[in-house]
Amino acid sequence: MAPTWRPSVVSVVGPVGLFLVLLARGCLAEEPPRFIREPKDQIGVSGGVASFVCQATGDPKPRVTWNKKGKKVNSQRFETIDFDESSGAVLRIQPLRTPRDENVYECVAQNSVGEITVHAKLTVLREDQLPPGFPNIDMGPQLKVVERTRTATMLCAASGNPDPEITWFKDFLPVDPSASNGRIKQLRSGALQIESSEETDQGKYECVATNSAGVRYSSPANLYVRVRRVAPRFSILPMSHEIMPGGNVNITCVAVGSPMPYVKWMQGAEDLTPEDDMPVGRNVLELTDVKDSANYTCVAMSSLGVIEAVAQITVKSLPKAPGTPVVTENTATSITVTWDSGNPDPVSYYVIEYKSKSQDGPYQIKEDITTTRYSIGGLSPNSEYEIWVSAVNSIGQGPPSESVVTRTGEQAPASAPRNVQARMLSATTMIVQWEEPVEPNGLIRGYRVYYTMEPEHPVGNWQKHNVDDSLLTTVGSLLEDETYTVRVLAFTSVGDGPLSDPIQVKTQQGEVGRTFDPTTAFVVEDLKPNTEYAFRLAARSPQGLGAFTAVVRQRTLQAKPSAPPQDVKCTSLRSTAILVSWRPPPPETHNGALVGYSVRYRPLGSEDPDPKEVNNIPPTTTQILLEALEKWTEYRVTAVAYTEVGPGPESSPVVVRTDEDVPSAPPRKVEAEALNATAIRVLWRSPTPGRQHGQIRGYQVHYVRMEGAEARGPPRIKDIMLADAQEMVITNLQPETAYSITVAAYTMKGDGARSKPKVVVTKGAVLGRPTLSVQQTPEGSLLARWEPPADAAEDPVLGYRLQFGREDAAPATLELAAWERRFAAPAHKGATYVFRLAARGRAGLGEEASAALSIPEDAPRGFPQILGAAGNVSAGSVILRWLPPVPAERNGAIIKYTVSVREAGAPGPATETELAAAAQPGAETALTLQGLRPETAYELRVRAHTRRGPGPFSPPLRYRLARDPVSPKNFKVKMIMKTSVLLSWEFPDNYNSPTPYKIQYNGLTLDVDGRTTKKLITHLKPHTFYNFVLTNRGSSLGGLQQTVTARTAFNMLSGKPSVAPKPDNDGSIVVYLPDGQSPVTVQNYFIVMVPLRKSRGGQFPILLGSPEDMDLEELIQDLSRLQRRSLRHSRQLEVPRPYIAARFSILPAVFHPGNQKQYGGFDNRGLEPGHRYVLFVLAVLQKNEPTFAASPFSDPFQLDNPDPQPIVDGEEGLIWVIGPVLAVVFIICIVIAILLYKK
């Protein structure tokens, strides 16, 4: 309906008053009410809901009210909800009643300027009056719980004709999606989607379907917006820094929480972040041109608390020079100095620089000194050194201190006097001269000349001559025409140096020389390379020796060094570098001036046989650094010295391994899987072996929470210190959260490359434990009650899983509905029952609640279940077997049984025997009753006991014992092989019964004919203990008869004899015998020949088994008799039998079957043409029992001229029948012929 306008000013006095009113309205710019949202006529359904929305605007804001028939609505079913400061109002009528709610309702908007009214009509229909096409809600909204900032969707679907329009109400007020800046949307399907949900979105939602036929409201559904509240915490703590003066630094501070905290910086009490510009979550403090050290505090604050973290900025500079070093101790090879630090701040370490003042060269440096006292070693004796000290901190190395000059102490000379020479001044006086040692190690105080005619004696026994600081001396009082050996040493105040090499002098005037025929040239050989020699020449004639020429000096040419560098050492400085050091070859092996060195190296196991080489190393250098090497790799290193002529020999190789490094490859095959809502399993394999660069000490698993593609919070590390570890379970994670996981291996040097990240989402949170209780009812059953978990409001319970049962039995499992709250189960006395209950939610089964209840014991209510009785051992015993009473009648744990035995029909009490129950509940129990009479009936009963007393006896079981059967005797082991055992036994002479027997061993059973007295047990394991039991099966009693034990022979002669493919030159067959080595002593080896006879089809059989599967008893008897059978006798046998062809104490490598020789008392019979043979080796072992070991069969062999007429089975016997018949017929014919001839 159209609104009606009614002015609020009814009358005005005079034109002047009217003018003033109009002027006042114009100045204040007042506006009368105007409807911006008018109610519409509605057709509702009885019992349903109707809502009229009305909203107006004006200045001042109007107030909206609702009237019915001119009066303000007032009823319990009528409710007016104001909004927009009462400028809007909703009239809600619920439930609708017909016909009394059918009426015209008025919306009145009024302010100080005026009042307007609009009308809306409500029609109410009963369900049976609804027209076709009336709207129907097919799917209404449901209860929804959403976390703040997440998206919530309230579903709604409606049908009708025409298609209804869907609108939404929240808390009885209309929802206007256009007023939410796109945050709230109504989808085409009618659903209401709320993005970035806020706490204000929480409320009761209704879906309204409207078309021309009417209006239908859905049932209301609540939307709960859950706010996660987490106190602030630092995800990235501010880091302390050390910087240079005037430097710049940025300090980052990140805090998280819910709500997200504000982050600010403070220095002392001063705020460095403006109050109105305080960032949320992250704040970076930028410091420039920092001059002084200071502490800066990061403050994170939210409604849940305030936290602080401090970062220290330290302004550092280079350290000051330490105090002048003070020498506290001097030795010949070391100097100890101390110094004052000179720095108030701590320093990282000190550096000492020193050099010899007598040598021009680089400074020597000692680093990483952490104390203010240090001993410098490896110095030269009696040398002057200058020493400086400087300090190092994290910025760098500071200036050096004032230097100190000091001299090392003296030491005994390290080398002998040089160029020692001697010559005779007269027949008894010689002059000895020399040069100073190369390494005097101090002031030479004098020399000692040692000489003797017996150089093999110790030098201490030689004569000596002391010389002051002079380089020559004379030694007199020598014997003429004797050879003296002379050696010289130098000494200082500390001690004597080494002796010079010995020289020989003969006490006669003249010089030793070589005499040669007149010529103009002569070659002197066997001289030392690079050595200066003095030569004089004289001519000899029959008149004597002439005058010598003047001395001519000449040095021999250089040669290659005859010795390698000495004391070659290798030290790995880092993972790719090795320091190689050495000493020069001994001086006497230089053979010239050394011009350089070379170092050769190659990795061990390298496919390249040629080593790498570093050449042109200066001769003054005694160490070199090999770089760019492979990490954690062993190298073979040698050194070579050079002269101008060429290289000398290589030094002995030194094997050194480069240092470890971090792995350069990540672990392989990294996999991750979510186990549950809070745990992830990570699997991996070790890095590629060639890129491990050391011994893997363990693994680090890095994981960080992800939101989208960005990490949230600092990564966490799980360390597993096992080199062979290949899996880890990460726990204490958040449900339904994505985590990025990487794995790195580490060595002693640190962790290596990380694997590619694996992103895994944990499963949804499972429900907590239900509240479970169990109690016994008066009827004796068990009643379990429970309540849902506390967190069931957030995750509805879909059902329950209940496991219950006796503690000593497997539990039963039931799936119960979500509405069920109790369960009853039967119970037995003396048992403990365990109930386990878990609630099932969307994420699966939740935590399990458990409860147990024990029911007191009582005496058994039932009797044991007798399984039966059977004879055993002899005719006077019975084995009785039974089971405990059924669980429902046990009334507790069975602790023992009573067995009652009474002879049937006999008076007097029964004999009772008590027996402890089996340890496992419900297990079978057996008792052997002995001392009974054969052919007598007995009544057997059993009862069970608990701790509360005995139960009833079982019904009597009548059992009659049979007669005592005849038992086999002398059951024994007759022969033992590797894989078989021959057993034998005896029966009485008058015994003749087909009653079968059985042999039991190691869980197997063999049936044996009752008439046999032996059995070969085959397919056994070598060197294994067996227990054989012979049992009579003919009697109903059964019974264990006799038992023997045996251990099979050692596993020897495992190879089979090998037949040569071609015969020997003389046509004989060659067989190569197997190795006869044995862990035990072997008495003899026998060669056993086995003839093969043709089958009816003319084919030879193929032996598939082993010789140990044959009954060799008769053959074994031949061993003791040395039985020899002639070829003729063997041919008379119907079946060819195995025979022994040879005996050896040591098994030969080759055997020739059929050579008709004797071996150890046995005939090696000739082989029959056309017959095929196999052979095997039989070893007799030295043991208390008859023990043998046999090799496998050889391949078949025969002579080259086989019999063209095969013998068919049965033909041999036929020949022996037809032959004599034909002979008799032939003789009769001859006799008849003679008689006829006489006539």
VENGITA-V878792 format. One record per backbone hydrogen bond with DSSP energy under -1.0 kcal/mol. NH is the residue of the N-H (numbers start at 1). CO is the residue of the C=O. Records with the same first field share a line. If there is no record, write none. Layout:
# VENGITA-V878792
NH: CO + CO
This chain:
# VENGITA-V878792
6: 115
8: 113
18: 14
19: 15
20: 16
21: 17
22: 18
23: 19
24: 20
25: 21
26: 22
27: 23
28: 24
30: 25
31: 59
34: 57
36: 55
37: 55
42: 121
44: 123
46: 125
47: 96
48: 45
50: 93
52: 91
54: 89
55: 37
56: 87
57: 34
59: 31
63: 110
64: 86
65: 108
67: 106
68: 71
71: 68
73: 66
79: 92
81: 90
83: 88
87: 84
88: 83
89: 54
90: 81
91: 52
92: 79
93: 50
94: 77
96: 48
101: 97
102: 99
105: 120
106: 67
107: 118
108: 65
109: 116
110: 63
111: 114
115: 6
116: 109
118: 107
120: 105
122: 103
123: 42
125: 44
129: 126
134: 131
136: 159
138: 157
139: 157
144: 222
146: 224
148: 226
149: 197
150: 147
152: 194
154: 192
157: 139
159: 136
161: 133
165: 210
167: 208
169: 206
170: 173
171: 204
173: 170
175: 168
179: 176
180: 177
183: 180
185: 193
187: 191
190: 187
192: 154
193: 185
194: 152
195: 183
197: 150
201: 198
202: 199
203: 223
205: 221
206: 169
208: 167
209: 216
210: 165
211: 214
215: 43
216: 209
218: 207
221: 205
223: 203
224: 144
226: 146
230: 258
233: 256
235: 254
236: 254
241: 312
243: 314
246: 290
247: 244
249: 287
251: 285
253: 283
254: 236
255: 281
256: 233
258: 230
262: 301
263: 279
264: 299
266: 297
267: 270
270: 267
272: 265
277: 274
281: 261
282: 280
283: 253
285: 251
287: 249
290: 247
294: 313
296: 311
297: 266
298: 309
299: 264
300: 307
301: 262
302: 305
305: 302
307: 300
309: 298
311: 296
313: 294
314: 241
316: 243
323: 340
326: 338
328: 336
329: 336
331: 334
335: 376
336: 329
337: 374
338: 326
339: 372
348: 392
349: 392
350: 369
351: 390
352: 366
353: 388
354: 364
355: 386
357: 384
359: 356
364: 354
366: 352
369: 350
374: 337
376: 335
379: 333
382: 409
385: 406
386: 355
387: 404
388: 353
390: 351
392: 349
393: 396
398: 391
401: 389
404: 387
406: 385
408: 383
409: 331
411: 441
414: 439
418: 435
421: 433
423: 431
425: 429
426: 429
430: 475
431: 423
432: 473
433: 421
434: 471
435: 418
445: 491
446: 491
447: 467
448: 489
449: 465
450: 487
451: 463
452: 485
457: 454
461: 458
462: 459
463: 451
465: 449
467: 447
470: 468
473: 432
475: 430
478: 428
481: 507
484: 505
485: 452
486: 503
487: 450
489: 448
491: 446
492: 495
497: 490
500: 488
503: 486
505: 484
507: 482
508: 506
530: 557
533: 554
535: 552
541: 544
544: 541
546: 539
549: 537
552: 535
554: 533
556: 531
559: 591
562: 589
566: 583
569: 581
571: 579
573: 577
574: 577
577: 574
578: 626
579: 571
580: 624
581: 569
582: 622
583: 566
589: 586
590: 587
595: 642
596: 642
597: 617
598: 640
599: 614
600: 638
601: 612
602: 636
604: 634
606: 603
612: 601
614: 599
617: 597
621: 618
624: 580
626: 578
629: 576
632: 659
635: 656
636: 602
637: 654
638: 600
640: 598
642: 596
643: 646
648: 641
651: 639
654: 637
656: 635
658: 633
659: 574
661: 693
664: 691
668: 685
671: 683
673: 681
675: 679
676: 679
680: 730
681: 673
682: 728
683: 671
684: 726
685: 668
691: 688
692: 689
697: 746
698: 746
699: 720
700: 744
701: 718
702: 742
703: 716
704: 740
706: 738
707: 710
710: 707
712: 705
716: 703
718: 701
720: 699
722: 720
725: 722
728: 682
730: 680
733: 678
736: 763
739: 760
740: 704
741: 758
742: 702
744: 700
746: 698
747: 750
750: 747
752: 745
753: 663
755: 743
758: 741
760: 739
762: 737
763: 676
771: 787
773: 785
775: 783
777: 781
780: 777
782: 825
783: 775
784: 823
785: 773
786: 821
787: 771
792: 789
795: 791
798: 840
800: 816
801: 838
802: 814
803: 836
804: 812
807: 832
809: 806
812: 804
814: 802
816: 800
823: 784
825: 782
830: 856
833: 853
834: 805
835: 851
836: 803
837: 849
838: 801
840: 799
841: 844
844: 841
846: 839
847: 767
849: 837
851: 835
853: 833
855: 831
858: 891
861: 889
862: 889
865: 883
867: 881
868: 881
870: 879
874: 872
877: 874
878: 929
879: 870
880: 927
881: 868
882: 925
883: 865
889: 886
895: 945
897: 915
898: 943
899: 913
900: 941
901: 911
902: 939
904: 937
906: 903
911: 901
913: 899
915: 897
917: 895
923: 920
925: 882
927: 880
929: 878
932: 876
938: 959
939: 902
940: 957
941: 900
943: 898
945: 896
946: 949
949: 946
951: 944
954: 942
957: 940
959: 938
961: 936
969: 986
972: 984
974: 982
975: 982
976: 1186
977: 980
981: 1017
982: 975
983: 1015
984: 972
985: 1013
986: 969
991: 988
997: 1008
998: 1031
999: 1006
1000: 1029
1001: 1004
1004: 1001
1006: 999
1008: 997
1012: 1009
1015: 983
1017: 981
1020: 979
1023: 1049
1026: 1046
1028: 1044
1029: 1000
1030: 1042
1031: 998
1033: 996
1041: 1030
1042: 1030
1044: 1028
1046: 1026
1048: 1024
1049: 977
1052: 1050
1058: 1072
1060: 1070
1064: 1068
1067: 1064
1071: 1151
1072: 1058
1073: 1149
1083: 1180
1085: 1144
1086: 1178
1087: 1142
1088: 1176
1089: 1139
1090: 1174
1092: 1172
1095: 1099
1098: 1095
1109: 1106
1110: 1107
1112: 1110
1116: 1112
1117: 1113
1118: 1114
1121: 1117
1122: 1118
1123: 1118
1130: 1126
1131: 1127
1132: 1128
1139: 1089
1141: 1087
1144: 1085
1151: 1071
1156: 1164
1159: 1162
1164: 1157
1165: 1163
1171: 1168
1173: 1197
1174: 1090
1176: 1088
1178: 1086
1179: 1189
1180: 1084
1181: 1187
1182: 1081
1183: 1181
1188: 976
1189: 1179
1191: 1177
1194: 1175
1197: 1173
1211: 1208
1214: 1210
1215: 1211
1216: 1212
1218: 1214
1219: 1215
1221: 1217
1222: 1218
1223: 1219
1224: 1220
1225: 1221
1226: 1222
1227: 1223
1228: 1224
1229: 1225
1230: 1226
1231: 1227
1232: 1228
1233: 1229
1234: 1230
1235: 1231
1236: 1232
1237: 1233
1238: 1234
1239: 1235
